[in-house]
Amino acid sequence: MDAVRGQPLNSALGGIFLALILSMKKLVVLLFIFVAANPHVMFAQKDSTEHAKQRRAGQVADRFVNRFRATLDFGMAWKAFRLSDPSCTHRANGILTESDYERLKLSSRTIENLYIATMNYYYLMNVHDLSLARIDSQSDPDDSSTPNEVKVILKRSKFFQNDDRKLQNANEVGELISTFDQLSALYRKDMPAGAMKSPAWRANQKYLITRSGIDHGGALNGDETFCVPQKTRVFIVDRGLFYFYMVEEGRKMKVAGLGID
């Protein structure tokens, strides 16, 4: 996920080589001979730059996770590390479809609040549960770790009774945001002392990282989900429950979005 510094090495140096051709033809010949004899040098430089950016992306991801651990608030971490314009992520990575947005006529502020409330609930619920008990490929999901007050809301709320139910208007979207906020507050209240530090948490993080058997590091050329153009590199950073898509913006690594199961 990069912009200014994501251009190819050869295009970045194009102007320099033009000046050398005009004033130092002899040196250019020597450089040509050197590169022709050692083509791996140019590729090594490009690989080194890519690895450096991947490392920086990982550092920012770790800071995001640490901020969430300290605050138990997705919104605070998100606003500190997201792209300058996160509107595409709020829409495309949220729980509504494009037809829903057209029908409901929601403001950008409401869409942002819905995205943050949804992600807060998702991460607080999972941090709570994954800090209490280990999971594995044989685990059967149950609600034994769900706080009783949360169960009451889930049972009574109209938003959790029918997966096919569509939100009817902007007022209902506001109700859903309030419901997510209530649930998040209850998970914070019931959060175990060893949240994101317990042996169960560490084991679960390891399991989540290794379970799929695919490469959870590396980079992509753009990502439509987050409106990242094809020419921009998107760096993937896997931190178990937190799965990041990072972009370089203004020479700083930013979070374009997070993948969730």
Buried (B, 14 or more C-beta within 10 A) or exposed (E): BBBEEBEEEEEEEEEEEEEBEEEEEEEBEEEEEEEEEEEEEEEEEEEEBBEEBBEBBBEBBBBBBEBBEEEBBBBBBBEBBBBEEBEBBBBBBBBBEEEBEEBBEBEEEBBBBBBBBBBBBBBBBBBBBBBBBBBEEEEEEEEEBBBEBBEEBBEEBEBBEEEEEEBEEEEBBBBBBEBBBBBBEBBBEBBBEEBBEBEBBBBBBEBBBEEEEEEBEEBBEBBEBBBBEEEBBBBBBBBBBBBBBBBBBEEEBBBBBBEEE
